[in-house]
Amino acid sequence: MPYINGDSFNCDGGIYLSNLTTATGAPQTLTHNRNRTPAHVMAFVAGGHDGLGAAGTQFPTITYGATSTTQATVTVTAGAKFVLMVW
């Protein structure tokens, strides 16, 4: 398992990367299980949307919501694909 800044990747207290997720346009809560409230949450866009809720080339709007010791919430324009990084 690789180490980043002293924390192991995808383990308690380390950096978590979600699976590739298709946005719904509504708040989506992803479980990260870091066992601590993360200092940072970032969504990386892997595919845009078409303005009608399907995949396309337009860059989505990203809004961050609440985070806890086990979950992070993000709202991304429907149809876009993203990976959530929590650390």
Secondary structure, DSSP 8 states (H G I E B T S, - for coil): --EETTEETTSTTS-EE---EE--SS-EEEE---SS--S-EEEEEEEEE-SSSSEESB---EEEEEE-SSEEEEEE-TT-EEEEEE-
